[in-house]
Amino acid sequence: MADSVLIINAGSSSLKFSLYRENTDKEFVSSANGLLEGIGTKPHLIIKNDNKEIIFEKNWTDPELFKPSARDKLFDETIEWLFHHLGDDTIIGIGHRFVHGGAKYSAPALANDSVYEDLKALTPFVPLHQPGSLSPLRVMLNKNPEIPQVACFDTAFHATMPDYAKRFALPRKYFDDGVRRYGFHGLSYQYIVHYLQETNSPLATGKVIVAHLGNGASVTAIKNGKCVDTSMSFTPLDGLVMGTRCGKMDAAIILYMLQEEKLSPDEIQDLIWKKSGLLGVSELSSDMRDIIHEIKTNGAKSEYAQQALDLFTYRLVGEIGRLIASLKGVDGIIFTAGIGEHSPSLRYEVCKTLNWLGVSIDDEANQSGAVTISKPESKILIQTIPTNEEYIMLKEVLKFTNK
Ligand code: ADP
């Protein structure tokens, strides 16, 4: 019989969860993780143990469960299986990842009905993200209200941004109504700060830029462990070019699409969130691996892929430049998340473009997956650090238990 913590990370059409079990050294280690995919289309659940062996798999066949409204029921069944599988083990806490905590939540919160209502009220800000996170929280609050449930927010890390970094130049009323620059990927940035502190890195108290480059991508300026500015703003659409999102663009383009191209709001939403970015420009893929592979194998024929990569890099370097100005200098640049951790060629391109700053990359270290990838003489320390958002959530949940 052991204590476990459940960490839930729900997206718009999928839900990931991980179970951490306390071992004899009193450490919580990963014991199982699951993926419920195809919510709203063809739901499929797969659960693996820590050796990556499948311990449970299910395909639902009832067409009623192919509807988006079946989300709660699918999650409920998943949890039923999980609790059954736990046997004598006890879940002592649950962490729920929320993309948005609004202006009110600048730290993780013990969830109850009133917190749930607050978070539900933020749905119009992030309609593609919030419903996915609300659903498992509602189910678990109903099912197991006695277990502490902690909502962890991607916005919270950015609460320290100064007023001028939080504001759009709109009439004040809109800021008061919540139309603000919030910033996202905060749990990932928090992990990087934690890593720097734990390893006694000089960057822990320095001026650092962290590039979180996954399907969603953002870059954040951190001084002395606190956020100063970031590239995402009101929603996770702003800033960099991403897999399928357009990133920053002239806001008047939306009006042009509405008024001249006669697109509906739903069509525009689909266009800027799901059909743009690397996918829209390359007309090939939203996945950086495919873009790089196409360029390597097809050379001159891969013009669109090359343009997508150039645009991605150009906008990333431009945003790094803006953030260096906001920090008034920089001691280190850190790459993390899917592309940041696994693409030496992208890191090389970015560092080459930053030569003027005194950045000097060590090719061998960059290729080999080392943490430090800059040369000793480089004026700026460049590192690759794998992120771990779940670890941060686990630590936050444990603060609300007697562990
Ligand atoms: P998410 O933002 O969904 O959490 P990840 O951080 O896992 O995603 O990043 C996923 C993305 O990372 C993929 O879409 C792909 O573009 C990129 N990626 C993963 N591995 C590589 C690689 N070896 N080279 C280039 N890009 C990669």
Residues whose N, C-alpha, C, O or C-beta is under 5 A from the ligand:
A	BS01	ADP	L213 G214 N215 G216 S286 D287 M288 R289 A337 G338 I339 H342 S343
